[in-house]
Amino acid sequence: MSEGADGKLVKAIKKAAESEGASVKIVAPKVGGVALQDGVKLKADGQLAGTPSFLFDAVALVLSKEGCADLMNDSAASDFITNAFGHLKAIGLSKEAWPLLEKAGIERDEAVVELEDDLDGFLLHARKRLWVREPKVRVLA
């Protein structure tokens, strides 16, 4: 989550995930959380630098354009994304988050999903690992 992120999208993800029995945790650049596009303050459950993506089954990156720009030189953001991809997790993202994924060298595959276009597809992939990605991220024996 970043400052200025789309609150409607955050609510939609949370509602959809919880309706399927998932729990949702908010990770933000700062411990205090973020102010969303509509001005609502969203409390963070964890800070980006101390809450690695391997703790979660899937990750959703809901960023504003400015928030993405702020994270472009943050090693914790790059690590968060790279580790999620390397651990074969689903990555949902707002359209504004693409530059951060591109900088991290993450290529789109079936489990890297734009949330505005395919929230259901993200939730489908969030239930499992994407094993066909494995040869792209590690040498197999």
C-alpha positions in Angstrom: 0.0 0.0 0.0 1.2 3.5 -0.7 0.1 7.0 0.1 -2.7 8.0 -2.2 -3.7 4.4 -3.1 -7.2 3.8 -4.4 -9.3 3.1 -1.3 -12.1 1.5 -3.3 -9.7 -1.0 -4.8 -8.3 -1.8 -1.3 -11.9 -2.3 0.0 -12.8 -4.5 -2.9 -9.7 -6.8 -2.4 -10.3 -7.0 1.3 -14.0 -7.9 0.9 -13.4 -10.5 -1.8 -10.5 -12.1 0.0 -12.4 -12.3 3.3 -15.5 -13.6 1.7 -13.3 -16.6 0.7 -12.0 -17.1 4.2 -8.7 -15.3 3.8 -7.2 -12.9 6.2 -5.8 -9.6 4.9 -2.8 -7.8 6.4 -1.8 -4.3 5.3 1.9 -3.6 4.7 2.9 0.0 4.2 6.2 1.9 3.9 5.7 3.3 7.3 4.5 1.8 10.6 1.8 4.5 10.8 0.0 3.4 7.7 -1.0 5.5 4.7 -3.6 8.1 3.7 -5.6 6.7 0.8 -6.8 8.7 -2.3 -10.1 9.5 -0.5 -8.3 10.9 2.6 -9.1 7.9 4.8 -6.1 6.8 6.9 -5.4 3.1 6.6 -3.6 1.5 9.5 -0.7 -0.8 8.7 -0.3 -4.2 10.2 3.4 -4.2 9.2 6.1 -1.9 7.9 7.5 -2.8 4.4 11.1 -3.0 5.7 10.2 -5.5 8.4 7.3 -7.5 6.9 8.7 -9.8 4.1 6.4 -11.1 1.5 7.2 -14.8 2.3 4.9 -14.4 5.3 1.9 -14.3 3.0 0.3 -16.7 0.5 -0.2 -13.9 -2.0 0.5 -10.2 -2.3 -1.5 -7.2 -3.6 0.4 -4.1 -4.5 -2.0 -1.2 -4.5 0.0 1.9 -5.2 -0.6 5.4 -6.4 1.6 6.8 -9.2 3.4 9.0 -6.6 3.6 6.1 -4.1 5.2 3.9 -6.8 7.7 6.7 -7.6 8.6 6.9 -3.9 9.2 3.1 -3.7 11.4 2.9 -6.8 14.6 3.4 -4.8 13.5 1.5 -1.8 15.3 -1.9 -1.5 12.6 -3.2 0.8 10.0 -2.7 -1.9 12.2 -4.4 -4.5 12.9 -7.3 -2.1 9.2 -7.7 -1.2 8.3 -8.1 -4.9 11.2 -10.2 -5.9 10.7 -12.6 -3.0 7.0 -12.9 -3.7 7.8 -13.8 -7.3 10.6 -16.2 -6.4 8.4 -18.0 -3.9 5.9 -18.6 -6.7 3.2 -16.5 -5.2 0.3 -14.6 -6.9 1.0 -10.9 -7.2 -1.9 -8.6 -7.7 -1.2 -5.0 -8.6 -2.8 -1.8 -9.4 -1.9 -0.4 -12.8 0.3 2.3 -11.2 2.6 -0.4 -9.7 4.0 -1.7 -13.0 7.1 0.5 -13.0 8.2 -1.0 -9.7 7.7 -4.6 -11.0 9.6 -3.7 -14.2 12.5 -2.3 -12.1 12.6 -5.5 -10.1 12.7 -7.5 -13.3 9.4 -9.2 -12.8 7.7 -10.3 -16.0 4.0 -10.8 -16.3 2.7 -14.4 -16.1 -0.7 -15.9 -15.3 -0.3 -15.2 -11.6 0.8 -11.5 -12.0 -2.6 -9.9 -12.3 -3.9 -6.4 -12.6 -6.4 -6.1 -9.8 -8.7 -3.5 -11.6 -9.1 -5.9 -14.5 -9.2 -9.4 -12.9 -9.7 -9.5 -9.1 -11.2 -12.9 -9.4 -8.2 -14.2 -11.3 -5.9 -12.9 -8.6 -7.9 -14.7 -5.9 -7.9 -17.9 -8.0 -4.1 -17.8 -8.2 -3.7 -16.7 -4.5 -4.9 -20.1 -3.4 -1.8 -21.9 -4.7 1.8 -21.5 -5.9 2.5 -21.1 -9.6 4.8 -24.0 -10.1 5.3 -23.4 -13.8 7.2 -20.3 -12.8 9.8 -22.3 -10.9 12.3 -22.9 -13.7 12.5 -19.1 -14.3 13.5 -18.4 -10.8 15.9 -21.2 -9.8 18.0 -24.1 -11.1 16.1 -27.3 -10.7 18.0 -30.6 -9.9 
